[in-house]
């Protein structure tokens, strides 16, 4: 009993800043931090890809080989270099080689269509773009227009099966993705002669090493300028929070080329001297199979990944017995679904509960972490070490009392430098207090509990007024997802002459033949008794198909709101008798 109490005291101390008095922050680029961490583990396995095992020694040899070849090809310190990659060993070598040379990596999403790709390339105009050959058609137009070199590679470079590679190459040749020039093929560039003298980067803290794109709190598409040493600091902070140990295996399913969350996972695992089990199968339906295949000790996914385990017939007793660090991110996990997912992995032998938290691209991902089974379920836990929080009134920016809802401000070593070529948006999210301390305005509404943990309420941009009350859509959504008949739900505001706005519930039912009258009675009962009469729906629209989602898998409430505007004349069709 005494030992457990001491563990909890130590755990809480981490989040009260006690470690900051004795623990120094790293200084330098991502590659140097990785190398320093790996020096005593060079013979151990760093990456796996299919049946291929790559040691830390091989990893660093490959990174150096790539760096020398890219320098010979013309990559220099400060160059903007686009990458549009998949989770393969070559992508890992490329990312760290660019960092070692001091280039600024511009993360382009493989999910982008041509319009989105042109938009991001036009903004940053990288010197060259490394991409998967099957993505060539989406960058071809922009590369020609802005005289950008495309360098292509196959996601199967590390696959030895000649039949699979032959069929893939035939398909890419047929579709015009196999450029004949050696200068446009990554594998040919790497094998070419390299200069012996290479100038590696001397990192200066506060310089941009990565640009990743986000819609942010305003919904405006922006490039976030990040300092690579900020990523090192976040990894250092996770040393005090997460439980992965050297030699353990972490599933490498989250894309790391353009997603801050994925990049953090990759860097954290490798810096922890654990094995990153790369996989091209990142979809929720593959999540369980891949965890079992690689004997994962750690795995991260969005709520949709963990929800795919609920009632999954493949989830056999003991099949996840090696899993000790299940984590979720990307969007808020609905409480009832989190409970069901935890029950599922417990049945499969996992002795830990799913952790989650709060983060943003602008802070190199996490700012608050809820460790499953140790923090209070339903909260976002404590601040990450080295991160500081302040909750303020959204209008006056004066600090509110504990227990009151307020706007979350954060700062820490992972804080972005600003938005690329967008001073207006940068100024809108940074603020300074009376002491001159700089804060990032998350645009999230939270409150601090008596346990010193934080509870997430919702996004301020989604809040609206109904009558005289503030309505927080995420609070309603968290309540409704507990109703078994509801599979998905999103809440948007509809303008109203008398009430300012009325909530509209967009609902996808679990079964088409649900008794809607009975379900609506449950909706009104739970919402009115918990959040009050003004949160009760003025409109309900039912959907047979999944609700729309963004490229990152989050519910696309912006698209639903636009749909509301387009169909405003037809709103009587969805009007309820409850308001």
C-alpha positions as CSV (number, residue, x, y, z in Angstrom):
1,X,0.0,0.0,0.0
2,X,2.8,2.4,1.0
3,X,4.6,1.7,-2.3
4,X,1.5,2.5,-4.3
5,X,1.0,5.8,-2.5
6,X,4.7,6.7,-3.2
7,X,4.2,5.9,-6.9
8,X,1.2,8.1,-7.1
9,X,3.0,11.0,-5.3
10,X,5.9,10.7,-7.7
11,X,3.5,10.5,-10.7
12,X,1.7,13.7,-9.6
13,X,5.0,15.4,-8.8
14,X,6.0,15.0,-12.5
15,X,3.1,17.1,-13.5
16,X,3.5,19.7,-10.9
17,X,6.9,20.7,-12.3
18,X,9.1,19.0,-9.7
19,X,11.3,17.5,-12.3
20,X,12.1,20.9,-13.9
21,X,14.3,21.8,-11.1
22,X,16.7,18.9,-11.7
23,X,16.1,17.8,-15.3
24,X,17.8,19.8,-18.1
25,X,16.3,20.2,-21.5
26,X,18.1,19.0,-24.6
27,X,19.7,21.4,-27.1
28,X,20.3,20.4,-30.7
29,X,18.7,18.9,-33.7
30,X,16.6,15.8,-33.9
31,X,19.3,13.6,-35.4
32,X,22.0,14.4,-32.8
33,X,19.6,13.8,-30.0
34,X,18.7,10.4,-31.5
35,X,22.3,9.4,-32.0
36,X,23.2,10.3,-28.4
37,X,20.3,8.2,-27.1
38,X,21.2,5.2,-29.3
39,X,24.9,4.9,-28.6
40,X,24.6,2.1,-26.1
41,X,22.1,0.1,-28.1
42,X,23.6,-0.1,-31.6
43,X,23.2,-3.8,-32.0
44,X,19.5,-3.8,-31.0
45,X,16.6,-3.7,-33.5
46,X,15.5,-0.2,-34.4
47,X,13.1,-0.9,-37.2
48,X,11.2,-3.8,-38.6
49,X,9.4,-3.9,-42.0
50,X,7.7,-7.1,-42.9
51,X,10.4,-9.8,-42.3
52,X,13.3,-7.2,-42.4
53,X,15.0,-6.2,-39.2
54,X,17.2,-3.1,-39.0
55,X,19.6,-2.5,-36.1
56,X,20.3,1.0,-34.7
57,X,23.8,0.7,-36.2
58,X,22.3,0.0,-39.7
59,X,19.8,2.8,-39.1
60,X,22.5,5.4,-38.5
61,X,24.6,4.0,-41.4
62,X,21.7,4.4,-43.7
63,X,20.9,7.9,-42.5
64,X,24.5,8.9,-43.1
65,X,24.4,7.3,-46.5
66,X,21.2,9.2,-47.4
67,X,22.6,12.5,-46.0
68,X,25.8,12.2,-48.1
69,X,23.9,11.3,-51.2
70,X,21.3,14.2,-50.7
71,X,24.2,16.6,-50.1
72,X,25.7,15.5,-53.4
73,X,22.3,15.9,-55.1
74,X,22.2,19.6,-53.9
75,X,20.3,19.6,-50.5
76,X,21.8,22.3,-48.3
77,X,21.1,23.8,-44.9
78,X,18.0,26.0,-44.9
79,X,16.5,24.4,-48.1
80,X,12.8,23.8,-48.1
81,X,12.4,20.1,-49.0
82,X,8.9,18.6,-49.5
83,X,8.3,15.0,-48.4
84,X,5.2,12.9,-49.1
85,X,6.0,9.6,-47.6
86,X,4.6,6.3,-46.3
87,X,5.8,4.3,-43.2
88,X,8.8,2.5,-44.8
89,X,12.5,2.3,-43.8
90,X,13.5,4.6,-46.6
91,X,11.1,7.3,-45.3
92,X,12.8,7.1,-41.9
93,X,16.3,7.5,-43.4
94,X,15.1,10.4,-45.5
95,X,13.5,12.3,-42.6
96,X,16.6,12.1,-40.4
97,X,19.0,12.7,-43.2
98,X,17.3,16.0,-44.1
99,X,17.4,17.0,-40.5
100,X,21.1,16.1,-40.2
101,X,21.8,18.4,-43.2
102,X,19.8,21.2,-41.7
103,X,17.1,21.3,-44.4
104,X,13.6,22.4,-43.5
105,X,11.2,19.5,-44.1
106,X,7.8,20.4,-45.5
107,X,5.3,17.6,-44.7
108,X,2.9,16.9,-47.5
109,X,0.0,14.5,-47.0
110,X,-0.3,11.4,-49.2
111,X,-4.1,11.9,-48.8
112,X,-4.0,15.3,-50.6
113,X,-5.7,15.5,-53.9
114,X,-4.1,17.6,-56.6
115,X,-5.8,20.8,-55.5
116,X,-4.6,20.5,-51.9
117,X,-1.1,19.5,-53.0
118,X,-0.8,22.5,-55.3
119,X,-2.1,24.8,-52.5
120,X,0.6,23.5,-50.0
121,X,3.4,23.5,-52.6
122,X,2.5,27.0,-53.8
123,X,2.7,28.3,-50.3
124,X,6.1,26.8,-49.4
125,X,7.7,26.3,-52.9
126,X,10.2,23.6,-51.9
127,X,13.4,23.2,-53.8
128,X,12.5,19.5,-54.4
129,X,9.9,17.0,-53.4
130,X,10.5,13.4,-52.3
131,X,7.4,11.3,-52.8
132,X,6.0,7.9,-53.4
133,X,5.8,7.1,-57.1
134,X,2.0,6.5,-57.0
135,X,1.6,10.0,-55.7
136,X,3.4,11.6,-58.7
137,X,0.2,12.5,-60.5
138,X,-0.9,14.8,-57.6
139,X,2.4,16.8,-57.6
140,X,3.2,16.8,-61.3
141,X,1.3,20.0,-62.1
142,X,2.8,22.0,-59.2
143,X,6.3,20.7,-59.9
144,X,6.1,21.9,-63.5
145,X,4.6,25.2,-62.6
146,X,7.2,26.1,-59.9
147,X,10.2,24.3,-61.4
148,X,10.5,21.8,-58.5
149,X,12.4,18.6,-58.8
150,X,10.3,15.5,-58.1
151,X,12.2,12.5,-56.6
152,X,10.2,9.3,-56.6
153,X,10.6,6.0,-54.8
154,X,8.6,2.9,-54.3
155,X,7.1,1.9,-51.0
156,X,8.3,-1.6,-51.7
157,X,12.0,-0.8,-51.9
158,X,12.7,-2.9,-48.8
159,X,10.4,-5.7,-49.9
160,X,12.4,-8.6,-51.4
161,X,9.5,-10.5,-53.1
162,X,10.2,-10.1,-56.8
163,X,6.7,-11.0,-57.9
164,X,5.0,-8.3,-55.7
165,X,7.6,-5.7,-56.8
166,X,7.2,-6.7,-60.5
167,X,3.4,-6.3,-60.4
168,X,3.7,-3.0,-58.6
169,X,6.3,-1.6,-61.0
170,X,4.2,-2.7,-64.0
171,X,1.2,-0.8,-62.7
172,X,3.2,2.3,-62.0
173,X,4.9,2.2,-65.4
174,X,1.4,1.8,-67.0
175,X,0.2,4.9,-65.1
176,X,3.2,7.0,-66.0
177,X,4.8,7.2,-62.5
178,X,8.1,5.6,-63.3
179,X,10.3,8.5,-64.5
180,X,13.2,7.2,-66.6
181,X,15.8,9.7,-65.4
182,X,18.1,8.5,-62.7
183,X,18.0,12.0,-61.2
184,X,14.3,11.4,-60.4
185,X,14.7,8.1,-58.6
186,X,15.6,8.0,-54.9
187,X,17.2,4.6,-55.1
188,X,19.5,5.7,-58.0
189,X,20.5,8.9,-56.2
190,X,21.5,6.9,-53.1
191,X,23.6,4.5,-55.1
192,X,25.4,7.2,-57.0
193,X,28.9,8.5,-56.1
194,X,29.0,10.7,-53.1
195,X,31.3,13.6,-52.1
196,X,33.5,12.8,-49.2
197,X,33.1,16.3,-47.6
198,X,29.6,17.0,-46.3
199,X,28.6,20.0,-44.2
200,X,26.2,18.9,-41.5
201,X,23.9,21.2,-39.6
202,X,24.9,23.0,-36.4
203,X,21.4,23.5,-34.9
204,X,20.5,26.8,-33.4
205,X,17.6,26.7,-31.0
206,X,14.6,28.7,-32.3
207,X,15.2,27.9,-36.0
208,X,12.5,26.2,-38.2
209,X,13.3,22.6,-39.1
210,X,9.8,21.4,-40.0
211,X,6.7,22.8,-41.6
212,X,3.5,20.8,-41.0
213,X,0.0,21.8,-42.1
214,X,-3.1,22.3,-39.9
215,X,-6.5,23.9,-40.0
216,X,-5.9,25.0,-36.4
217,X,-8.5,26.7,-34.3
218,X,-9.6,29.1,-36.9
219,X,-10.2,26.5,-39.7
220,X,-7.7,28.4,-41.9
221,X,-5.2,26.1,-43.6
222,X,-1.8,27.0,-42.4
223,X,1.8,25.8,-42.3
224,X,3.1,25.5,-38.8
225,X,6.8,26.3,-38.3
226,X,8.4,24.0,-35.7
227,X,11.8,23.8,-34.1
228,X,13.2,20.2,-34.1
229,X,14.7,20.6,-30.6
230,X,11.2,21.3,-29.4
231,X,10.4,17.7,-30.5
232,X,13.4,16.5,-28.5
233,X,12.1,18.3,-25.4
234,X,8.6,16.7,-25.8
235,X,10.3,13.3,-26.1
236,X,12.4,14.0,-23.0
237,X,9.2,14.9,-21.1
238,X,7.6,11.6,-22.1
239,X,10.4,9.8,-20.4
240,X,8.7,10.7,-17.2
241,X,5.2,9.8,-18.2
242,X,5.1,6.7,-20.5
243,X,6.4,3.2,-19.7
244,X,8.0,1.9,-22.8
245,X,11.5,0.4,-22.2
246,X,14.5,-0.3,-24.5
247,X,13.9,-3.5,-26.6
248,X,10.1,-3.3,-26.5
249,X,8.1,-3.1,-29.7
250,X,5.9,-0.3,-30.8
251,X,3.5,-0.5,-33.7
252,X,4.5,2.0,-36.4
253,X,1.1,2.7,-38.0
254,X,0.7,6.4,-37.6
255,X,2.0,8.4,-40.6
256,X,5.0,10.4,-39.6
257,X,5.9,12.4,-42.7
258,X,3.1,15.0,-42.3
259,X,1.5,14.4,-39.0
260,X,2.9,15.9,-35.8
261,X,1.4,13.0,-33.7
262,X,3.0,10.4,-36.0
263,X,6.4,12.2,-36.0
264,X,6.4,12.4,-32.2
265,X,5.7,8.6,-31.9
266,X,8.5,7.7,-34.3
267,X,11.0,10.0,-32.5
268,X,9.9,8.9,-29.1
269,X,10.2,5.2,-29.8
270,X,13.6,5.4,-31.5
271,X,15.0,7.7,-28.8
272,X,13.7,5.2,-26.2
273,X,15.8,2.5,-27.9
274,X,12.7,0.5,-28.6
275,X,11.7,-1.2,-31.9
276,X,9.5,0.7,-34.3
277,X,7.5,-1.9,-36.3
278,X,6.7,-0.1,-39.5
279,X,3.5,-1.0,-41.3
280,X,1.8,0.3,-44.4
281,X,-1.5,-0.8,-42.9
282,X,-2.8,2.2,-41.0
283,X,-6.5,1.8,-41.3
284,X,-8.7,0.8,-38.2
285,X,-9.6,-2.5,-39.7
286,X,-6.0,-3.5,-39.8
287,X,-5.1,-2.3,-36.3
288,X,-5.7,-5.5,-34.3
289,X,-4.0,-7.8,-36.9
290,X,-0.9,-5.6,-36.9
291,X,-0.6,-5.4,-33.1
292,X,-0.8,-9.2,-32.9
293,X,1.6,-9.7,-35.8
294,X,4.4,-7.5,-34.4
295,X,3.8,-8.5,-30.7
296,X,3.3,-4.9,-29.8
297,X,4.1,-3.6,-26.4
298,X,3.0,-0.1,-27.4
299,X,0.4,1.2,-29.9
300,X,-1.1,4.5,-30.7
301,X,-4.2,5.3,-32.8
302,X,-7.2,7.5,-32.9
303,X,-10.4,6.5,-31.2
304,X,-11.6,4.9,-34.5
305,X,-8.7,2.5,-34.2
306,X,-9.5,1.3,-30.7
307,X,-13.2,1.3,-31.4
308,X,-12.5,-1.2,-34.2
309,X,-11.6,-3.7,-31.4
310,X,-15.1,-3.5,-29.8
311,X,-17.1,-6.7,-30.6
312,X,-14.3,-7.7,-33.0
313,X,-14.5,-11.5,-33.6
314,X,-10.7,-11.7,-34.0
315,X,-10.1,-10.4,-30.5
316,X,-9.3,-13.6,-28.8
317,X,-8.5,-14.0,-25.1
318,X,-4.8,-13.2,-24.4
319,X,-4.0,-12.0,-28.0
320,X,-2.8,-8.6,-26.7
321,X,-1.1,-10.0,-23.6
322,X,2.1,-8.1,-24.5
323,X,0.5,-4.7,-24.8
324,X,1.4,-2.4,-21.9
325,X,1.1,1.1,-23.5
326,X,-2.1,1.7,-25.4
327,X,-2.6,5.4,-26.3
328,X,-5.2,7.3,-28.2
329,X,-5.0,10.8,-29.9
330,X,-6.3,12.9,-32.7
331,X,-9.7,13.6,-31.2
332,X,-11.6,13.2,-28.0
333,X,-12.5,9.7,-27.0
334,X,-16.2,9.4,-26.2
335,X,-16.5,8.1,-22.6
336,X,-18.8,5.2,-23.3
337,X,-16.7,4.0,-26.3
338,X,-13.5,4.4,-24.3
339,X,-15.0,2.1,-21.6
340,X,-16.0,-0.5,-24.2
341,X,-12.6,-0.3,-25.8
342,X,-10.9,-0.8,-22.5
343,X,-13.1,-3.8,-21.7
344,X,-12.1,-5.3,-25.1
345,X,-8.4,-5.0,-24.6
346,X,-8.7,-6.2,-21.1
347,X,-10.4,-9.4,-22.4
348,X,-7.5,-9.7,-24.9
349,X,-4.9,-9.7,-22.0
350,X,-3.8,-6.1,-21.9
351,X,-3.2,-5.1,-18.3
352,X,-3.2,-1.3,-19.0
353,X,-6.0,1.1,-19.9
354,X,-6.0,3.3,-23.0
355,X,-4.4,6.7,-22.3
356,X,-5.2,9.9,-24.1
357,X,-4.8,13.6,-23.6
358,X,-4.8,17.0,-25.4
359,X,-2.4,18.4,-27.9
360,X,-1.9,20.3,-31.1
361,X,0.5,20.6,-34.0
362,X,1.4,24.0,-32.7
363,X,2.9,22.4,-29.6
364,X,4.6,19.4,-31.2
365,X,1.5,17.4,-30.3
366,X,0.8,16.7,-26.5
367,X,0.3,19.3,-23.9
368,X,-1.7,17.2,-21.4
369,X,-1.6,13.4,-20.9
370,X,-4.1,11.2,-19.2
371,X,-2.4,7.9,-18.4
372,X,-4.9,5.1,-18.5
373,X,-5.7,3.6,-15.1
374,X,-3.7,6.3,-13.2
375,X,-5.5,9.5,-14.2
376,X,-9.2,9.9,-13.7
377,X,-11.0,8.5,-16.7
378,X,-12.7,11.2,-18.8
379,X,-10.1,13.9,-18.0
380,X,-7.1,14.9,-20.1
381,X,-4.8,14.4,-17.1
382,X,-2.0,16.7,-16.1
383,X,0.3,19.0,-18.1
384,X,3.2,17.3,-19.8
385,X,6.5,18.0,-17.9
386,X,8.0,21.3,-19.1
387,X,4.5,22.5,-20.2
388,X,2.7,25.3,-18.3
389,X,-1.0,26.0,-18.4
390,X,-3.2,28.9,-17.6
391,X,-7.0,29.0,-17.8
392,X,-8.5,32.5,-18.5
393,X,-11.7,34.2,-19.3
394,X,-12.2,34.2,-23.1
395,X,-13.0,37.9,-23.2
396,X,-10.9,39.6,-20.4
397,X,-8.1,37.0,-20.4
398,X,-8.0,37.2,-16.6
399,X,-7.4,33.9,-14.8
400,X,-10.5,32.1,-13.6
401,X,-10.8,30.1,-10.4
402,X,-10.3,26.4,-10.3
403,X,-13.4,24.5,-11.3
404,X,-14.5,27.3,-13.7
405,X,-14.6,26.9,-17.4
406,X,-12.1,29.0,-19.3
407,X,-9.8,29.3,-22.3
408,X,-6.7,27.2,-22.1
409,X,-3.3,28.9,-22.7
410,X,-0.1,26.9,-22.8
411,X,3.6,27.4,-23.3
412,X,6.6,25.2,-23.3
413,X,9.7,24.2,-25.4
414,X,7.6,22.6,-28.1
415,X,5.7,25.7,-28.9
416,X,5.7,26.7,-32.6
417,X,7.7,29.6,-34.0
418,X,4.6,30.8,-35.9
419,X,2.6,30.2,-39.1
420,X,4.6,30.2,-42.3
421,X,4.0,33.5,-44.2
422,X,0.9,34.3,-42.1
423,X,1.5,37.0,-39.5
424,X,-2.2,37.6,-39.1
425,X,-2.9,34.0,-37.9
426,X,0.3,34.0,-35.9
427,X,-0.7,37.1,-34.0
428,X,-4.2,35.7,-33.4
429,X,-3.0,32.7,-31.4
430,X,-0.1,34.2,-29.4
431,X,-0.6,36.5,-26.4
432,X,1.6,37.9,-23.6
433,X,0.8,38.2,-19.9
434,X,1.8,41.1,-17.6
435,X,5.2,39.6,-17.0
436,X,5.9,39.3,-20.8
437,X,5.5,35.5,-20.9
438,X,4.4,34.3,-24.3
439,X,1.4,31.9,-24.4
440,X,-0.2,29.9,-27.2
441,X,-4.0,30.2,-27.2
442,X,-5.3,26.7,-27.8
443,X,-8.9,28.0,-28.4
444,X,-9.9,25.1,-26.1
445,X,-12.3,25.4,-23.2
446,X,-11.2,23.4,-20.1
447,X,-11.5,23.5,-16.4
448,X,-9.2,22.4,-13.6
449,X,-10.5,19.8,-11.2
450,X,-9.8,19.5,-7.4
451,X,-7.3,16.7,-8.3
452,X,-5.3,19.2,-10.4
453,X,-6.3,17.3,-13.5
454,X,-7.9,19.0,-16.5
455,X,-11.3,18.4,-18.0
456,X,-11.9,19.2,-21.6
457,X,-15.1,21.0,-22.4
458,X,-14.9,21.9,-26.1
459,X,-13.5,24.1,-28.8
460,X,-14.3,27.8,-28.4
461,X,-14.9,28.2,-32.2
462,X,-17.7,25.6,-31.9
463,X,-19.4,27.2,-29.0
464,X,-22.6,29.2,-29.5
465,X,-25.3,30.9,-27.5
466,X,-28.8,29.5,-27.2
467,X,-31.1,31.8,-25.2
468,X,-28.7,33.1,-22.6
469,X,-26.6,30.0,-22.2
470,X,-23.3,29.0,-23.7
471,X,-23.6,25.7,-25.6
472,X,-20.6,23.4,-25.9
473,X,-21.2,20.9,-28.7
474,X,-18.6,18.4,-27.5
475,X,-20.3,18.1,-24.1
476,X,-23.6,17.2,-25.9
477,X,-21.8,14.7,-28.2
478,X,-20.1,13.0,-25.2
479,X,-23.4,12.5,-23.6
480,X,-25.2,11.2,-26.7
481,X,-22.6,8.7,-27.6
482,X,-23.5,6.9,-24.4
483,X,-26.9,6.0,-25.8
484,X,-26.5,2.6,-27.4
485,X,-28.7,3.4,-30.4
486,X,-26.3,6.3,-31.5
487,X,-23.2,5.4,-33.4
488,X,-22.0,8.9,-34.4
489,X,-23.2,12.4,-33.6
490,X,-22.2,16.0,-34.3
491,X,-23.8,19.2,-33.0
492,X,-24.0,22.4,-35.0
493,X,-25.8,25.7,-34.4
494,X,-28.8,26.9,-36.5
495,X,-29.7,30.6,-36.4
496,X,-32.9,31.4,-34.6
497,X,-34.8,34.7,-34.3
498,X,-35.8,34.2,-30.7
499,X,-33.0,32.1,-29.2
500,X,-30.0,33.3,-31.2
501,X,-29.2,29.7,-32.1
502,X,-30.8,26.3,-31.7
503,X,-28.7,23.1,-31.5
504,X,-29.0,20.7,-34.5
505,X,-28.0,17.1,-33.9
506,X,-26.6,15.2,-36.8
507,X,-27.0,11.5,-35.8
508,X,-26.0,8.2,-37.4
509,X,-27.9,5.4,-35.7
510,X,-26.4,2.0,-34.8
511,X,-29.3,0.3,-36.6
512,X,-31.5,1.6,-39.3
513,X,-34.7,0.2,-37.7
514,X,-34.1,1.9,-34.3
515,X,-37.2,3.3,-32.6
516,X,-36.5,7.0,-33.2
517,X,-39.2,8.2,-30.8
518,X,-37.7,6.1,-28.0
519,X,-34.2,7.3,-28.9
520,X,-35.3,10.9,-29.0
521,X,-36.9,10.6,-25.5
522,X,-33.6,9.3,-24.2
523,X,-31.8,12.2,-25.9
524,X,-34.0,14.8,-24.3
525,X,-33.9,13.2,-20.9
526,X,-30.1,12.9,-20.6
527,X,-29.3,16.3,-22.2
528,X,-31.9,18.3,-20.2
529,X,-31.0,16.6,-16.9
530,X,-27.3,17.1,-17.4
531,X,-26.8,20.3,-19.4
532,X,-30.1,22.1,-19.2
533,X,-33.1,22.9,-21.4
534,X,-31.1,25.1,-23.8
535,X,-28.9,22.2,-24.9
536,X,-32.0,20.2,-26.0
537,X,-32.1,19.8,-29.9
538,X,-34.1,22.2,-32.0
539,X,-33.3,20.1,-35.0
540,X,-32.4,16.5,-35.6
541,X,-31.2,15.0,-38.9
542,X,-30.5,11.3,-39.3
543,X,-27.9,9.7,-41.6
544,X,-27.7,6.3,-43.1
545,X,-24.0,6.7,-44.0
546,X,-21.0,7.7,-41.8
547,X,-20.8,11.4,-41.0
548,X,-18.1,13.2,-43.0
549,X,-14.6,13.3,-41.7
550,X,-11.5,15.4,-42.4
551,X,-8.2,14.0,-43.9
552,X,-7.0,13.4,-40.3
553,X,-10.1,11.3,-39.5
554,X,-11.9,13.9,-37.3
555,X,-15.6,14.6,-37.7
556,X,-15.9,17.4,-40.3
557,X,-18.3,19.8,-38.5
558,X,-17.3,22.6,-40.9
559,X,-18.7,20.6,-43.8
560,X,-21.9,19.9,-41.8
561,X,-22.3,23.6,-40.9
562,X,-21.9,24.5,-44.6
563,X,-24.6,21.9,-45.4
564,X,-26.8,23.6,-42.8
565,X,-26.4,26.9,-44.5
566,X,-27.1,25.4,-47.9
567,X,-30.3,23.8,-46.7
568,X,-31.5,26.6,-44.4
569,X,-34.7,26.9,-46.4
570,X,-35.5,23.3,-45.7
571,X,-34.8,23.5,-42.0
572,X,-38.5,22.8,-41.1
573,X,-37.9,19.3,-42.3
574,X,-35.6,18.6,-39.3
575,X,-37.4,20.7,-36.7
576,X,-38.2,19.0,-33.4
577,X,-41.0,19.7,-31.0
578,X,-38.6,19.9,-28.0
579,X,-37.7,23.6,-28.3
